[in-house]
Amino acid sequence: MLLKTFPRGGSDIPQRKEATKNKAIAVCPAPKRAVISVNQHIGTPCEPVVDVGDSVKIGQKIGESAAYISAPIHASVSGEVVGIEDYTVLDGTKARCIVIENDGLEQLYAGESSDYTKMSPQQIVLVIKDAGIVGMGGAGFPTHVKLSPAKPVDTVIINGAECEPYLTCDHRLMVQQPAAIIDGLKAMMKALGAKRGIIGIENNKPDAVKIMKNMADISADISVVPLKVKYPQGAEKQLIKAVLEREVPSGCLPAEVGCIVSNVHTAVSVTEAINQGIGLYQRVLTVSGSLIHDPRNVLVRIGTPIKQVIDFCGGMIKPPPVVIAGGPMTGKPIVDLSAPVVKCLSGILVLREDEIDFERNDPCIRCARCVDSCPIGLQPNFLADLCEKGLIETAEDYHIMDCIECGLCSFICPAYRGLCNSIKKGKTALKMKKSVG
Amino acid sequence: MEGKQILHGPVIRTADTTKRIMWDVVLALIPAWIAGVIFFGVQAVWIVILSTFTAVITEALILRYPFTLKTIFGDGSSVVTGLLLGLILPSTVPWWIPIIGSVFAIILGKLIYGGLGNNIFNPALVGRAILALGFTSHMVKYAAPFDAVTQATPLMVMRKFDWSLIWGNVGGCIGETSVIAILLGGLYLFYRGHIGWRIPLGCLVTAFATAWLWGLDPWMAVTAGGLLFAAVFMATDMVTSPVTPMGRLLFGCGCGFLTIFLRRFTAFPEGVTFAVLIMNAVVPLLDRLTVPVIFGASKSREQRFRTTAAVVVIIIIAGCVLAVINKNVPEHKMTAAEGVYLPLAETLGSEDYQLATIEDKVYYYVGDYEAPEKVGFIGSEQGYHGPIYFYLVVDGSGSILHLQILSHSDDPGLGSLVTRDTFLDQFIGLNYENDLTLGADVMGVTGATISSRAVISGINTELQRFITAFYGDNEKEEPIKWIDGVYAGQANSFGGIMQVEVTIGDGRIADVKILEHQDTVGISDEAILLIPERIVTANNPDVDAVAQATVSSKGIIAAVKDALSKAAVSDLESDAVSGKGAQ
């Protein structure tokens, strides 16, 4: 059978999912102190709505913003707010965090449990907004914004591609909580008035495909599409192209072509939010890499220090060259292991020195692999060169802003050039320039 | 905490590093090399090793201080350049040719632009182009496989499709002849993802189509000569080919078209070197013209139109050029050297000709081998700059029926004048009784004296070979002119009396010794050395004088003639002796 995929670019990359793909999700104990950043999403950071000394319960809202593109934050442990202070977060910068001392009582906030079938679309969106649900695949875009598109949406796509190497948390969720995914999908369909729901899964997860298919068969309007294993299959636009044959125009959102894409984990969180009536306070992430004693998928409270999660997985075999937040392709190095887990953290990777290749920036031999593999059809070698020379306006003419930052150009470059990084820098510079003038 | 920020972006990377790619290319070139060694002998080993070694050393000396075994090879690209250059040299070149070629290839082809990745032109082809222009005569001496006799490449001797072209046991450059070996390497590179299909296929298909349009043998055009090797290993050089998919396709097509174009309309029998170099120069333009339409581009229609329009315009221009040129070139001017088959059927008057290989020379004949009606063959002689190849058809008695120049390297407007019909037509009807001489039998062409002389001399040699080949037994019955014995002779030479001793054995001149002479030492040396040898070889005292020692040469010749006059037999004796010899 010819599996569906996106037609342009892409490449096979190592999967390396064996270590964790068959391991059931383990529950990481709640931290003694939860450190919850006010900025875990794309959009305006939250303002704390609690003060130091306040007592909070699990799932209670502790910060929110009046801005539309934002998502509230919630306590992940029950206890006392002991500080609202700047804290080192994943990327090494300081961010305002609300620190909660765990009282160990594990009291849940008394939310209003409900059922999406009995809710109006507006109510569903409101619950999702209040629960602070964001794109949990890594992007962190507030889900309620996605669910209020400017154009009519006929299809909701659940992204179960999980094309990043090592990561298996979405895989495990599909195997262990298929009903929650279907419910979440249906809730989002209802919120949007969409007639169709599609779950796209890369075919390297046959068990997930099978289980999801069995679940989907119950509903006539939901289908499962197995996808060819090709990076970046899980990129939003590429996924839409693969399952719907629709091409999102340059510079537009998926709603332009009548669909939205949501991550598997997001769907699960939507279901949990609706059923429990409390905010998003935990997530599943994959802890893997050859320097982890016991790689596994773990359910972690938001705000747990990275170090505690790693220790829960048996700790590190030896000091690693780097710890990575997310997958090895798009992930970022974690500078300080005391940084807390955030909503959109899908994995923690601890890799050996010899598994990591640093940028070397050997001369470009014009092999054109970056051009051939770019899923957007950009010329990364050329764009990176323009960015390095500061010619960002020219780079804009060559569609630099269309780059999805999948990192494939850097991965595939035989000269180990930091193409993606140069392009990211160029994009940042261009955005700065635009916002200034 | 600080300083670790450099690690953004993917932290895992492909195992296919630049180095790995380079060594893969080296691996892919090995079959072609082995084929070259099988067909052309140990010479092919040394030439390729010399070129590779020189390339590595040249680059290392300039770039890789301090030298260790690891640094000296660098990224491996100098090995590739040296290997490629070695494989596109004929196996007959002297030892210094690969060295000069590699030095130029590395310095002028690559380093001068800023090293790997910055060069515009394929370094190995730069080396070959410089050698082809500077040392033409060495570069077109193609060895026939299994021995060191120079032979015309199949492009010069096109006839029918031949399996030997596939195996590669034909004349040509070391690595270029074996289709099987080249494809083996190419498939490996394709499997490893180092080359795509666009450039090689674009190149070969276009060459095939162009050759076919021009009435050439298309299979021959793609399998003979260096086209296949270049399509697989040269045009696909990553650095000097476009990065866009459409650009690569157009690049390949351009290489294919230009190769056939150059083969047909220039003096170079092998056009592929310059075809690829010209296309290398067009790469930035191609990259610009063929910027890919991005995913979800709103302007996609306009862009797609632009690309399509560019392709269509290029095809139309190419087509027009083809048509115009095709119209203006008379049919009969097509020569084998330019990639055309020999007009065997036309000149031999029959499709039903046969092939005889006599002493490594191929004769196409019609009729009985013992008494052929017409015989066609290719000959060559050193012209002013390089060999002149010609095609000769004679009747059974050796009278010239047809003569055409297949290829030459002489200057346009000077040496090239010998290709004119006014010159060539003079030969028709001439018979091989005595050597043809310039001025008496044939008038030379003003401005092309050396080339004219070369053609005449070549024809003499070839006619003689033909007679020996077909009537060799009869020739031995020619009257014996001299009685065996040792004869002394003398004549006036430059410095005084020249005394020689001529030994006649079996009725032939067996030995010529200079006994005494007073000619200037240094100037006359060459004549003293060469003339006796020439006389013995020719079995005839009338041999060409040695330049710069004309008087001495003539002195020797006169002295030998003097000696021979003493050895000459009377007519009666001659009959008796020859009768005896015939038994």
Interface residues (C-beta under 8 A of the other chain):
Chain A: R8 I13 P14 G92 P165 K237 K241 E247 V248 P249 S250 G251 C252 V322 I324 P328 M329 T330 G331 K332 P333 V335 D336 L351 E355 I356 D357 F358 E359 D362 P363 C364 I365 R366 C367 A368 R369 V371 D372 P375 I376 G377 L378 Q379 N381 F382 Y398 H399 D402 G407 L408 S410 F411 I412 C413 P414 A415 Y416 G418 C420 N421 K424
Chain B: M1 K4 Q5 I6 L7 H8 G9 P10 V11 I12 R13 T14 D16 T17 T18 R20 I21 D75 S77 G115 L116 G117 N118 G193 H194 G196 M238 V239 T240 S241 P242 V243 T244 P245 R248 V291 P292 V293 I294 F295 G296 A297 S298
